């Protein structure tokens, strides 16, 4: 069974605001669900979002292969 988080709990895990979590749900970045009118997020959804962000950062970062500013000049 997946653990379900309130928006404030998801925001705490992501070190952001509940409003940002709501935007991530609206943008399809996080999987949200309704429980008696309140919005919730699964821990699996938060974990998947974090992994996508880590992969995105490492793919875009010039530092992933040890290239530094000094090496570029």
C-alpha positions in Angstrom: 0.0 0.0 0.0 1.3 3.4 -0.9 1.6 6.1 1.8 -0.6 9.1 1.2 0.7 12.6 2.2 -1.1 15.9 2.7 0.1 18.7 0.6 1.9 20.2 3.5 3.8 17.0 4.1 4.8 16.7 0.5 5.9 20.3 0.6 8.1 19.6 3.6 9.7 16.6 1.8 10.4 18.8 -1.3 11.4 21.8 0.8 8.9 24.0 -0.9 5.4 25.4 -0.2 2.0 23.7 -0.4 1.1 26.1 -3.2 4.1 24.9 -5.3 3.0 21.3 -4.7 -0.5 22.2 -5.9 1.1 23.7 -9.0 3.1 20.5 -9.6 -0.1 18.5 -9.4 -1.9 20.9 -11.8 1.1 20.7 -14.2 1.1 16.9 -14.1 4.5 16.7 -12.4 3.0 15.0 -9.3 0.1 12.6 -9.1 -2.6 14.0 -6.9 -5.8 12.4 -5.6 -8.8 13.6 -3.7 -9.7 12.3 -0.3 -13.1 13.8 1.0 -12.5 17.0 -0.8 -8.8 17.4 0.2 -5.9 16.9 -2.1 -3.3 14.3 -1.3 -0.1 13.0 -2.9 1.5 9.6 -2.7 5.1 9.1 -1.5 5.8 7.2 -4.7 4.8 10.3 -6.8 7.1 12.5 -4.7 10.0 10.0 -5.0 9.5 9.7 -8.8 9.5 13.6 -9.1 12.7 13.9 -7.1 14.4 11.2 -9.3 13.3 13.0 -12.5 14.7 16.2 -11.2 18.0 14.6 -10.2 18.3 13.0 -13.6 17.4 16.3 -15.3 20.0 18.2 -13.3 22.8 15.7 -14.0 22.0 15.6 -17.7 22.1 19.4 -18.0 25.0 20.0 -15.6 28.4 20.7 -17.1 29.9 19.3 -13.9 28.6 15.7 -14.5 31.9 14.7 -16.3 34.1 16.7 -14.0 34.2 19.8 -16.4 34.8 23.0 -14.4 34.9 26.6 -15.4 38.7 26.5 -15.4 38.6 23.6 -17.9 36.4 25.5 -20.3 38.7 28.5 -20.8 
